[in-house]
Amino acid sequence: MTGDGPRHDLDVSLMREQVTPGAVAYAEDHTTPRHPSEQAVAEATLRTVAVPQLMGGAVEVRLLESLVVATRAQRVLEVGTFTGTTSVALALALPAGGRVTTIEVDPALVATARRNIEQTEVADRIELIEGDAREVIAGLGAPFELVFIDAWKQHYVEYYEAALPLLADHGMIVADNVVWGGLPFHSDARDGETEGVRRFVSHVQADRRTRNVLLTVGDGLLLIWKAPA
């Protein structure tokens, strides 16, 4: 998860793992491990970033890879680059000529991600844009077969609404952190980020243009695709 500002009102003491450690370990042990280039970025993140747990986990990125294959993606949009781990994983999954467009608002993270990406063999498949995704997305051309949203939770509805017109008919939008440490279904959690998650999942659930499923992979993933005509 990346963001465009500090979460002063987030009570992290209320956050809890929603899947048992044993189940998490079992899933990781039976999931294809990270590609060496992806692993190198993950290790650099562990060394250099104060909150490395915000990068995409191994199980999560393999699920995203499976969606690249399932949608036959040529173009992927990522909202929230962080250090580039997921960008690299997505680019590695793309066929020749495929491209990841990733957007990050934090200049320090942009510099870190650019440095990490440039050291991989898929740097030419990744376009890193610095800016507010709510403004950037409108200027991008369609279609994207896969959209991955992992940024400032208060703006998830806006990211979704901006990206949906660019989604291919057979495409998929994936939103991260929708379980959000259990805070969305914790009555005492009223911070802006948690309210953003609540607002987003309710918005998508009520949207007749799309269908969706919420998975408890990682910190929760909401998969969204266009409803049949």
C-alpha positions as CSV (number, residue, x, y, z in Angstrom):
1,M,0.0,0.0,0.0
2,T,1.3,3.4,-0.9
3,G,-0.2,6.8,-0.1
4,D,0.0,10.5,-0.6
5,G,0.2,11.5,3.0
6,P,0.5,10.2,6.6
7,R,-2.4,8.4,8.2
8,H,-2.5,10.3,11.5
9,D,-5.9,8.9,12.4
10,L,-5.2,5.2,11.8
11,D,-5.2,3.2,15.0
12,V,-2.9,0.3,13.9
13,S,-3.4,-1.3,17.3
14,L,-6.9,-2.4,16.1
15,M,-5.4,-4.2,13.0
16,R,-5.2,-8.0,13.2
17,E,-4.2,-10.8,10.9
18,Q,-7.4,-12.4,9.5
19,V,-5.8,-15.7,8.3
20,T,-3.9,-17.9,10.7
21,P,0.0,-17.9,10.4
22,G,-0.1,-21.6,9.7
23,A,-2.4,-21.1,6.7
24,V,-0.3,-18.3,5.4
25,A,2.9,-20.4,5.6
26,Y,1.1,-23.3,4.0
27,A,0.0,-21.1,1.1
28,E,3.5,-19.6,0.6
29,D,5.1,-23.1,0.7
30,H,2.8,-24.3,-2.1
31,T,3.0,-21.2,-4.3
32,T,5.6,-20.7,-7.1
33,P,8.4,-18.6,-5.4
34,R,9.5,-15.1,-6.6
35,H,11.4,-14.7,-9.8
36,P,15.1,-13.8,-9.1
37,S,14.6,-10.2,-10.4
38,E,11.4,-9.8,-8.3
39,Q,13.2,-11.3,-5.3
40,A,16.1,-8.8,-5.7
41,V,13.6,-5.9,-5.6
42,A,11.9,-7.4,-2.5
43,E,15.2,-7.8,-0.7
44,A,16.2,-4.2,-1.6
45,T,12.9,-3.1,-0.2
46,L,13.5,-5.0,3.1
47,R,16.9,-3.2,3.4
48,T,15.9,0.3,2.5
49,V,12.2,1.0,3.4
50,A,10.8,1.6,6.8
51,V,7.6,-0.3,6.1
52,P,8.6,-3.1,3.7
53,Q,5.5,-5.1,4.6
54,L,3.6,-2.7,2.2
55,M,5.1,-4.5,-0.8
56,G,3.1,-7.2,-2.5
57,G,3.5,-10.6,-1.0
58,A,4.6,-13.7,-2.9
59,V,1.2,-15.3,-2.9
60,E,-0.5,-12.0,-4.0
61,V,1.8,-11.4,-6.9
62,R,1.4,-15.0,-8.2
63,L,-2.3,-14.5,-8.2
64,L,-1.8,-11.3,-10.2
65,E,0.4,-13.2,-12.6
66,S,-2.4,-15.8,-13.0
67,L,-4.8,-12.9,-13.9
68,V,-2.3,-11.6,-16.5
69,V,-2.4,-15.1,-18.1
70,A,-6.1,-15.5,-17.8
71,T,-7.0,-12.1,-19.3
72,R,-4.2,-12.4,-22.0
73,A,-3.1,-9.0,-20.8
74,Q,-0.9,-6.9,-23.1
75,R,-1.3,-3.7,-21.0
76,V,-1.5,-3.4,-17.2
77,L,-2.2,-0.3,-15.1
78,E,-0.9,-0.2,-11.6
79,V,-2.1,2.6,-9.2
80,G,0.6,2.8,-6.4
81,T,4.1,1.7,-7.3
82,F,5.7,1.6,-3.9
83,T,9.2,0.2,-4.5
84,G,8.4,-1.6,-7.8
85,T,8.1,-5.2,-6.6
86,T,4.7,-5.8,-8.0
87,S,5.5,-3.7,-11.2
88,V,8.4,-6.1,-11.9
89,A,6.3,-9.2,-11.2
90,L,3.6,-8.0,-13.5
91,A,6.0,-7.1,-16.3
92,L,7.7,-10.5,-16.0
93,A,4.3,-12.2,-16.6
94,L,3.5,-10.2,-19.7
95,P,4.2,-11.5,-23.2
96,A,6.7,-9.8,-25.5
97,G,5.5,-6.3,-26.3
98,G,3.4,-6.1,-23.1
99,R,3.6,-3.0,-20.9
100,V,3.0,-2.0,-17.3
101,T,2.0,1.6,-16.7
102,T,2.5,2.3,-13.0
103,I,1.7,5.6,-11.1
104,E,3.2,6.8,-7.9
105,V,2.6,10.1,-6.2
106,D,5.5,10.0,-3.6
107,P,8.7,11.4,-5.2
108,A,11.0,9.5,-2.8
109,L,9.2,6.2,-3.7
110,V,9.4,7.1,-7.4
111,A,13.1,7.4,-7.1
112,T,13.4,4.1,-5.2
113,A,11.2,2.3,-7.6
114,R,12.9,3.7,-10.7
115,R,16.3,2.5,-9.3
116,N,15.0,-0.9,-8.6
117,I,13.2,-1.3,-11.9
118,E,16.2,-0.2,-13.9
119,Q,18.2,-3.1,-12.5
120,T,15.9,-5.7,-13.9
121,E,15.6,-7.3,-17.4
122,V,12.0,-5.9,-17.8
123,A,12.7,-2.2,-17.3
124,D,11.8,-1.6,-20.9
125,R,8.3,-3.0,-20.2
126,I,7.5,-0.6,-17.3
127,E,6.5,3.0,-17.6
128,L,6.7,4.8,-14.3
129,I,4.7,8.0,-14.0
130,E,5.0,10.4,-11.0
131,G,1.7,12.0,-10.2
132,D,-1.7,11.8,-8.7
133,A,-3.4,8.8,-10.3
134,R,-6.8,10.5,-10.2
135,E,-5.4,13.1,-12.7
136,V,-3.0,10.8,-14.6
137,I,-5.5,8.0,-15.5
138,A,-7.7,10.3,-17.5
139,G,-4.9,10.9,-19.9
140,L,-4.1,7.3,-20.6
141,G,-5.3,5.5,-23.6
142,A,-7.5,2.3,-23.4
143,P,-7.7,-0.6,-23.1
144,F,-6.0,-2.1,-20.1
145,E,-6.7,-5.8,-19.5
146,L,-5.6,-5.7,-15.8
147,V,-5.7,-2.8,-13.4
148,F,-4.2,-3.2,-9.9
149,I,-5.1,-0.6,-7.3
150,D,-2.9,-0.3,-4.2
151,A,-2.7,3.3,-3.1
152,W,-4.4,5.8,-0.9
153,K,-7.6,4.1,0.4
154,Q,-9.6,7.3,0.7
155,H,-9.4,7.7,-3.0
156,Y,-10.2,4.1,-4.1
157,V,-13.7,5.0,-5.4
158,E,-12.1,7.7,-7.6
159,Y,-9.4,5.4,-8.9
160,Y,-12.0,2.8,-9.7
161,E,-14.2,5.2,-11.5
162,A,-11.3,6.6,-13.5
163,A,-10.0,3.2,-14.5
164,L,-13.3,1.5,-15.3
165,P,-13.8,3.3,-18.7
166,L,-10.3,2.1,-19.7
167,L,-10.9,-1.6,-18.8
168,A,-11.0,-4.1,-21.6
169,D,-14.3,-6.0,-22.0
170,H,-12.5,-9.2,-20.8
171,G,-10.3,-7.3,-18.3
172,M,-10.1,-7.3,-14.5
173,I,-9.6,-4.6,-11.8
174,V,-7.9,-5.8,-8.6
175,A,-8.0,-3.7,-5.5
176,D,-5.6,-4.5,-2.6
177,N,-6.0,-4.1,1.2
178,V,-9.8,-4.4,1.2
179,V,-9.7,-6.5,4.4
180,W,-7.4,-3.8,5.8
181,G,-6.4,-5.7,9.0
182,G,-10.0,-6.3,9.9
183,L,-10.7,-2.6,10.5
184,P,-13.6,-2.3,8.0
185,F,-15.6,-4.6,10.1
186,H,-14.3,-3.3,13.5
187,S,-16.9,-0.9,14.9
188,D,-14.3,1.2,16.7
189,A,-12.3,2.0,13.5
190,R,-13.4,5.3,12.1
191,D,-10.2,6.6,10.5
192,G,-10.2,8.0,7.0
193,E,-8.5,5.1,5.4
194,T,-10.8,2.5,6.9
195,E,-13.8,4.6,5.9
196,G,-12.3,4.7,2.4
197,V,-12.2,0.9,2.2
198,R,-15.8,0.6,3.5
199,R,-17.0,3.2,1.0
200,F,-15.2,1.5,-1.9
201,V,-16.4,-2.1,-1.3
202,S,-19.9,-0.8,-0.8
203,H,-19.7,1.2,-4.0
204,V,-18.5,-1.7,-6.0
205,Q,-21.0,-4.1,-4.5
206,A,-23.8,-1.8,-5.6
207,D,-22.4,-1.1,-9.1
208,R,-24.5,-2.9,-11.7
209,R,-21.9,-2.3,-14.3
210,T,-19.6,-4.8,-12.8
211,R,-19.4,-8.1,-10.8
212,N,-17.0,-8.8,-8.0
213,V,-15.5,-11.2,-5.5
214,L,-13.6,-10.4,-2.3
215,L,-10.7,-12.8,-1.5
216,T,-8.9,-13.0,1.8
217,V,-5.5,-13.4,0.1
218,G,-2.9,-11.2,1.8
219,D,-4.7,-8.2,3.3
220,G,-7.7,-8.8,1.1
221,L,-8.2,-8.5,-2.7
222,L,-11.3,-7.4,-4.5
223,L,-11.6,-8.7,-8.0
224,I,-13.9,-6.8,-10.3
225,W,-14.9,-7.4,-13.9
226,K,-17.6,-6.1,-16.3
227,A,-21.1,-7.5,-15.9
228,P,-22.5,-9.3,-19.0
229,A,-24.3,-7.0,-21.4
